Amino acid sequence: MDNLKGLTAAFSTFSYFKSGFWRGFEWAVLLGAPRQSAKARKLEFLHTAHFCRISPKQLKRAGLQPKSPFDSGALLFLSTYNGDGDVYFRGFSEKIATPLNFVWHPCSGWQAAAPYPLLRAFIQAERQETAMFHHAYPDTAQGIRASLRLRRGLDQLHALAFDDRVNDRTFESAFRTLAQRQWGNDTTEAPHAD
């Protein structure tokens, strides 16, 4: 399938800035992003997110004439996802609408990340076909995500093992839940063996 490697699809948007002022504002937003992105990094569905401010001079050098609407530059966003695109984008709308609003507010056509239909309309208007992308995991990004979930679960079990307030039955329940989830069982807790 085009633009799909290891069950991971490429995604990009190319949005022009409202004005030179807003291009400068975007610089400040992205400069502060590392301090503000902790919540976004916790999202299990997030794969990659790369932002690039493009000046009118860079657009011209790339062969794109900096005429309206690009006379103030543009914001390029690159990402990847697996599964259904609407599910992926809806997660952003529901979980991190405020940071999205900061990032894309300088761009023409942006209304808001929530409710979701506003974000979806922006994506449909600004989305670009991606001819190729780098995929660092040749088999599947889903396997990487499963490994990260297992690691988090093991870290939680480790913490429970050394918590004096946790009894054996609680630890066993947490262990069984993790094991069942790891093997793809949708139940939240396995029955206890007598």
C-alpha positions, 0 to 999 in steps of 0.5 A: 500500500502506498505510504505504508511501511511496517503498518505505519502510515505517513502524514504531513500538513503544510500550513501558511502563516497569517503574517510575519508576526505569527511566524515569529510567534511560532518560533516562540511556541516551538522554542518552549515546546520541550517544556510543554510537551510532557503531556503529549509524550505520554500519549501511547498513540503518538509515534513521531511529530516533527515541526519545521518553520519555513521562511519565504526565502526558503520557500523560494529556494525550494522553487515555491514562489513566496507569493500569497498565501506564502508571503509570510512562510509556512509550517510543515508538520510530519508524523506517522500513525498506524490504524485508522487516521480518524482515530489517531487524530481524534486522540489529539483533539480529545487529549491535547487540544490546548497545545495544538491550538498554540502550535497552529493558531498562527496558521491561516485557516486554523479554528480549534483542535476541539471539537474534533470536526474543526480539527478534521476540516483543517487536516483535510484542507492542509494535508499533503500527500507524502511520497516517501518517509523514513521508517526506522522499524522495518517490521512494525511500529505496533510491536514497538508500542507493545514493548513500551506498554510491557515495560511500563507494566513491568515498572509498575509491578516492580514498584508494587513489589516494594510497596509495603502497603500492597498485599500479595493478592493485590500484586497477583491481581496486577500481575495477572492483568498485565499478563492477560493484556500482554497476550491480547486478552481484553479482560481487565482482570483474570480470575484468581486460581484457588 
